[in-house]
Amino acid sequence: MFIFGGFTKKVKLRPSDVSIDNFLSKLHYRFTFALLLACTVLLSSKQFIKQHIQCIRDKGEKGGVVDDAIGTFCFISSTFTVNKYHNSSYRPGVHVAQSGVGPEQPGDELTYHAYYQWVPFVLFGQALLFYLPHYLWKSLENGRIKAIVSQVKTSIYTAEEDTVISGYKIDSHETRQNREKLFNDIFITWARMKMNRDWARNFIMCEMLYIVNILLQIQLIDRFLQGNFLNLGMRWIRNEKEALESVFPKITKCSFNKYGYAGSVQNLDILCVLPLNIINEKIYTLLWFWFLILLVFTTLGTVWRVLSFLLHNNGAFNRLVWAEVSPGPALKAAEIEMISNKLSFSDWFFIYYIGKNMDSRMFRRVVADLGLSLSLGKHLKPIIESEKSKLNSESYC
């Protein structure tokens, strides 16, 4: 378990107090990441399964080759099954010892199960790939939402002057107005510097990485399992035990060559038990169903993002969106119209995520002030390079 110690310090699974992504993203970098990591730990632990492979040979044979050495050799060189013995016409215990295990003849097609010893490492690598888009997004976002929300995140109540009650800060009416004015100044300045455009572009890019990643993961597992993953779930639904046994055999064969007493080469035909395949079968069946669900949700999320881009100026769409962001009394139609018409998609998208991180009553005040500023002619005209360089030297964070 020590190999995960340094990594877990870098990864935070607890929810942050500021939301910079959505529920769909959390399904990828939080739930799926934790699921794959749990599977890795389960397969790496010897608490439930003492040995990853156990090999059997005739105890009457002499020659000095111990079982531990044979087991180690078979584990690193891959065991195999004979394909023709997976047919239901070969009954285990009657025609063959086990499904896929029987005497092979020259020309018989064999399947080597080389994936067996690599499963924990591949699952851990997949977990990292699911976390990677979120890690990239956090680096690109760089606390921008937190910086601007902190300027107006205050109590919904006001007092005659700034005060503290039971350790809770209550702003005066003047302080709150100053906070709201600062928020408007920051937002409009960032919009003019096209910083909100970069923020939205990076957000959508990382969202696209999620769907690319899930498609890549499915193909990766299919190749890893020698083309047996894409239809694994359907085989499980149809209860095709022979097919599942051919992918995750519990007993396989191994050939071990050694020298006899006279110096001739002897071939040992060995049976090997693969206890981890009991767990591997269940893990990959679970992943098949979960990846299918995740792919559907991620695709729907992509469709929603395209619709939000096309409809962000639409009044009915905005009423629906802002009702979800700011529950309670609806925003005024004039304010919604002002924001939807004056703001570009990137600015609209940025203000949406600001609303997700604020009290709904406070957010309505912020939107009202922003709408008023826009109506008074504070257009979001891009800043020329000389002004942009000057503003870059000042930080609101």
HUVENQUI-V530706 format. One record per backbone hydrogen bond with DSSP energy under -1.0 kcal/mol. CO is the residue of the C=O (numbers start at 1). NH is the residue of the N-H. If there is no record, write none. Layout:
# HUVENQUI-V530706
co:CO nh:NH
co:CO nh:NH
This chain:
# HUVENQUI-V530706
co:1 nh:4
co:2 nh:5
co:4 nh:8
co:7 nh:10
co:22 nh:26
co:23 nh:27
co:24 nh:28
co:25 nh:29
co:26 nh:30
co:26 nh:31
co:27 nh:32
co:28 nh:33
co:30 nh:34
co:31 nh:35
co:32 nh:36
co:33 nh:37
co:34 nh:38
co:35 nh:39
co:36 nh:40
co:37 nh:41
co:38 nh:42
co:39 nh:43
co:40 nh:44
co:41 nh:45
co:54 nh:273
co:56 nh:271
co:58 nh:61
co:66 nh:70
co:67 nh:71
co:68 nh:72
co:69 nh:73
co:70 nh:74
co:71 nh:75
co:72 nh:76
co:73 nh:77
co:74 nh:78
co:79 nh:113
co:80 nh:253
co:81 nh:111
co:82 nh:85
co:83 nh:86
co:84 nh:87
co:85 nh:100
co:87 nh:90
co:91 nh:94
co:91 nh:95
co:91 nh:96
co:96 nh:93
co:98 nh:101
co:100 nh:82
co:105 nh:108
co:109 nh:83
co:111 nh:81
co:112 nh:114
co:113 nh:116
co:115 nh:118
co:118 nh:122
co:119 nh:123
co:120 nh:124
co:121 nh:125
co:122 nh:126
co:123 nh:127
co:124 nh:128
co:125 nh:129
co:126 nh:130
co:127 nh:131
co:128 nh:132
co:131 nh:135
co:132 nh:136
co:133 nh:137
co:134 nh:138
co:135 nh:139
co:136 nh:140
co:137 nh:141
co:138 nh:142
co:141 nh:144
co:143 nh:147
co:144 nh:148
co:145 nh:149
co:146 nh:150
co:149 nh:152
co:149 nh:153
co:152 nh:154
co:159 nh:173
co:163 nh:170
co:165 nh:168
co:168 nh:165
co:170 nh:163
co:171 nh:159
co:172 nh:176
co:173 nh:177
co:174 nh:178
co:175 nh:179
co:176 nh:180
co:177 nh:181
co:178 nh:182
co:179 nh:183
co:180 nh:184
co:181 nh:185
co:182 nh:186
co:183 nh:187
co:184 nh:188
co:185 nh:189
co:186 nh:190
co:187 nh:191
co:188 nh:192
co:189 nh:193
co:190 nh:195
co:191 nh:194
co:192 nh:383
co:194 nh:198
co:195 nh:199
co:196 nh:200
co:197 nh:201
co:198 nh:202
co:199 nh:203
co:200 nh:204
co:201 nh:205
co:202 nh:206
co:203 nh:207
co:204 nh:208
co:205 nh:209
co:206 nh:210
co:207 nh:211
co:208 nh:212
co:209 nh:213
co:210 nh:214
co:211 nh:215
co:212 nh:216
co:213 nh:217
co:214 nh:218
co:215 nh:219
co:216 nh:220
co:217 nh:221
co:218 nh:222
co:219 nh:223
co:220 nh:224
co:221 nh:225
co:222 nh:227
co:223 nh:226
co:229 nh:232
co:231 nh:235
co:232 nh:236
co:233 nh:237
co:234 nh:238
co:235 nh:240
co:239 nh:241
co:240 nh:244
co:241 nh:245
co:242 nh:246
co:243 nh:247
co:244 nh:248
co:250 nh:274
co:252 nh:272
co:253 nh:80
co:254 nh:270
co:256 nh:268
co:258 nh:266
co:260 nh:263
co:264 nh:260
co:266 nh:258
co:268 nh:256
co:270 nh:254
co:271 nh:56
co:272 nh:252
co:273 nh:54
co:274 nh:277
co:275 nh:278
co:276 nh:280
co:277 nh:281
co:279 nh:283
co:280 nh:284
co:281 nh:285
co:282 nh:286
co:283 nh:287
co:284 nh:288
co:285 nh:289
co:286 nh:290
co:287 nh:291
co:288 nh:292
co:289 nh:293
co:290 nh:294
co:291 nh:295
co:292 nh:296
co:293 nh:297
co:294 nh:298
co:295 nh:299
co:296 nh:300
co:297 nh:301
co:298 nh:302
co:299 nh:303
co:300 nh:304
co:301 nh:305
co:302 nh:306
co:303 nh:307
co:304 nh:308
co:305 nh:309
co:306 nh:310
co:307 nh:311
co:311 nh:314
co:314 nh:318
co:315 nh:319
co:316 nh:320
co:317 nh:321
co:318 nh:322
co:319 nh:323
co:320 nh:324
co:321 nh:325
co:322 nh:326
co:332 nh:336
co:333 nh:337
co:334 nh:338
co:335 nh:339
co:336 nh:340
co:337 nh:341
co:338 nh:342
co:339 nh:343
co:344 nh:348
co:345 nh:349
co:346 nh:350
co:347 nh:351
co:348 nh:352
co:349 nh:353
co:350 nh:354
co:351 nh:355
co:352 nh:356
co:354 nh:357
co:355 nh:358
co:359 nh:363
co:360 nh:364
co:361 nh:365
co:362 nh:366
co:363 nh:367
co:364 nh:368
co:365 nh:369
co:366 nh:370
co:367 nh:371
co:368 nh:372
co:369 nh:373
co:370 nh:374
co:371 nh:375
co:372 nh:376
co:373 nh:378
co:374 nh:377
co:377 nh:379
co:379 nh:381
co:384 nh:388
co:385 nh:389
co:386 nh:390
co:387 nh:391
co:388 nh:392
co:391 nh:394
